């Protein structure tokens, strides 16, 4: 009798475990980026896009008839943390990662993903080395390359600001330095030298000495390779010291947080950025859904959503989710996404639209 009771209890525990745990057919995928800290605004965009993509794909029947389950990982925009995150994703059985955001995190994690057979599509990393030196065929990006962005800015500085003295600054990050180097190379190739090339420490609160030096150099244009917290503070200090110079920068300033820091001092700041995803007709419904839910509907929400769409369509085409199957399908296919039809080349780079110029004006970013 006791044995029968024990057997019944064991069966009850087993059945309860099967009912309460994840379904055996679930496909774990992940979104990884800066979910906390100074770049959390970008992580919030990625998370909003990932959650909505998973919800929509599951509502349509999942991938090859199996539902997706989303893991969320904070890499703190740090390479060491991203490596730890990537190893955690292996332990969770993740098949695909939409991420990471910062170059250091994307590149460090890609080494782990490649060794584990996990496909990675970064919706944000623009450093050329991310794909030029990728460790395996399962690494892709849904973001334009910095060398394209740098060439655009270098030509602008040489052609439109030919008589102005130009200072090129960077925040010593992989992103900022790579962008500044590309701008300098293109501008110099056009026959225009810079008056100053300088790397400053990110995370500071007082850039008065740096701006004073810019004033002594009598610069008319400041190109800044870096992120919005420092750019906003430097722009504020330029205004405080009466430095009448144009600030030009890259896509990391295409966020409301830049205006939150700089305020009206940010007027006239020029930003290179791809075509605004929300202006693409295919993105209209998603933008409305996210905004109605009070979630961010900016660039990385849409590119993260599109990255998951592309992976899901490739997995459907391949009939499976192994890295070899999906990577081959990603290289060969054309994918219909919220940012339009996209494809990837043999290098893992996508054919997303090129960079164009935008200008901050009274709290809004306007296409030039």
LINTA-V319273 format. One record per backbone hydrogen bond with DSSP energy under -1.0 kcal/mol. CO is the residue of the C=O (numbers start at 0). NH is the residue of the N-H. If there is no record, write none. Layout:
CO NH
CO NH
This chain:
0 4
1 5
2 6
3 7
4 8
5 9
6 10
7 11
8 12
9 13
10 14
11 15
12 16
13 17
14 18
15 19
16 20
22 25
26 68
27 94
28 70
29 97
30 72
32 34
32 74
36 39
38 41
38 42
39 43
40 44
41 45
42 46
43 47
44 48
45 49
46 50
47 51
48 52
49 53
50 54
51 55
52 56
53 57
54 58
55 59
56 61
57 60
62 65
65 62
66 26
68 28
70 30
72 32
74 77
77 81
78 82
79 83
80 84
81 85
82 86
83 87
84 88
85 89
86 90
87 91
88 93
89 92
94 118
95 29
96 120
97 31
101 105
102 106
103 107
104 108
105 109
106 110
108 112
109 113
110 114
111 115
112 117
118 96
119 139
120 98
121 141
125 145
126 129
127 130
127 131
128 132
130 133
135 138
137 119
139 121
144 148
145 149
146 150
147 151
148 152
149 153
150 154
151 155
152 156
153 157
154 158
155 159
160 163
164 219
164 220
165 194
165 195
166 222
167 197
168 224
169 199
172 176
173 177
174 178
175 179
176 180
177 181
178 182
179 183
180 184
181 185
182 186
183 187
184 188
185 189
186 191
187 190
195 167
197 169
206 210
207 211
208 212
209 213
210 214
211 215
212 216
213 218
214 217
219 245
220 166
221 247
222 168
224 170
226 230
227 231
228 232
229 233
230 234
231 235
232 236
233 237
234 238
235 239
236 240
237 242
242 244
245 221
246 269
247 223
248 271
249 252
250 253
252 254
254 257
255 259
256 260
257 261
258 262
261 264
262 265
263 266
265 268
268 359
269 248
270 357
272 355
275 278
276 279
279 282
280 283
282 286
283 287
284 288
285 289
286 290
287 291
288 292
289 294
290 293
297 300
297 301
298 302
299 303
300 304
301 305
302 306
303 307
304 308
305 309
306 310
307 311
308 312
309 313
310 314
311 315
312 316
313 317
314 318
314 319
321 325
322 326
323 327
324 328
325 329
326 330
327 331
328 332
334 341
336 339
339 336
341 334
342 350
344 347
347 140
348 344
355 272
356 367
357 270
358 365
359 267
360 363
363 360
365 358
